[in-house]
């Protein structure tokens, strides 16, 4: 498992802990494959001219891509014994377009040791700055 060699427990973490970063280059092939896989066939995800009419510089990643990468980030970080309880809301602040490399990361906001619940703030950045933010709640085992 990338970024994590073990399963985390609630006693392993503290507020302020930082999740490892996953860098994902955005290519047209990746966008077409991802959009096709989840049946989001909107032209903005594979036709530059249509995407540019929406204000983007090129075709851009959809919500499912970002949410999927946030889920991957959490699963790699917490291990197979953790559980995703809530993912969202997510706020997109800028387009993630072909040619960008999106860096997905996160931080532990709060830890509830009694319940095993952990609140995370997940982020996506490119060289242009913050492009998306997403709240999440996971549950980790006690040990």
N, C-alpha and C positions, 0 to 999 in steps of 0.2 A: 504494500500500500504506500503510495507516494506521500511524503510529508508526515508519516506516522508509522512507527514500527510496532505499536501496541495499542490496546484498547485503553482509553482514558476512563478514569473514575472521577467522581465528584471531588474527591480529596486531592486530585492531581492539579486542579486549576484554581485560579483566583481572578477577580476582576482586574482588567488591564492586560491579561495575557493576550498575545497576538497569535492568530492562526497563521500558518505558513501561507505563502503566496503561490498561486497558480497563474502562469503567464500563458495566454492563448492568442496566437496570431489569428486575425480575421481574414479569411480568404473567401473568394466567391464560391469556390467548391464547398467549403465548410458551411457557408450560409445556405446554399442550395440543398445540400444533404440534410442539414438540420431542419430547414423549413419543410422539405418533402417528408421527412420522418414524422413530423407532427401535423402534417397536412395544413400548414399555414402557407398557402400558395399565393399570398399577396405579392404583387410585382415588386414592391419596395425592397424585397429581400433577394431579388436576383436581376432586376432591370435598373441599371444606373440612371437612365433618363427619367424613369418614373420616380425613383428615390430622390433625385435632385429636385423634382417638382414639389416635394414635401419639405424642402429646406436642407436636406442632407447633402454632403459632398459626394456620396457614393451609396451603393446598396448597404443596408445595415442589419445588424442582428436583431432578432425578435425577442419578445418577453420570455419565451420558452428556453431560448439559448441561455439567457442570463440566469433564469431560475435553475436550470439544469446545472450550470457551472457553480452556482452557490450551493446547491445540494451536494455536488461532488466535493467541493471544498470542505463542507461540514463532515461528510462521511469519511473522507481521508483523515481529517483531524481527530475526530472522536473515536474512530474505530468501529468495528462491527457490532459491539454491544450497546452502543448509543442509539437513541431513538429521536427522530425529528418530530417534534410536536406541532410546530407552526413555522411556516415560511411566508413572510410577508407581514405587512404591506411592503411593496417595493416601489421605489420612486426612480424613474429614469430622468436624468438631467441633461444628457447629451447623447448623440448618436454614437454607436460603436460600429464603425464603417470598415469596409475592405481596406486593408493596408495598416489598420491599427493593430497593436498588440494590447489586449485587455488583461490587466493584472487583477485577479480576484483575491481578496484578502478579508480579514475580519479581526474583531476584537471581542473579548469577553466583557460584557457590560455588568452583569450581576450573576451571583451564584447563590442558590437556595439549597444549602446542604441537606436540610431535612427532607425535601421532596426530590432532590437530585436534578432539579431544573436549572438550566443555564440560559441566560439571555445573551444573544450575540448581536452585534451590528456588523453586517457584511457590506463590503464595498467593491466596486469595480472602477478601476482607473486606467486611463491611457496616458500617452505623453501630453494630451491636452488637458488632463486633470480628471476630477471625479465625474464619472458618467452614470453611476447608479448606486443606490444604497438600499439595503433590505434588512429588516428586522427578522430575527429568528429565535425560536425557543427549542432547545434540545433537552433530552433527559439522559443522564448518565447513571450508571450503577454506583452504588455506595463504595464498592472496592473491587 
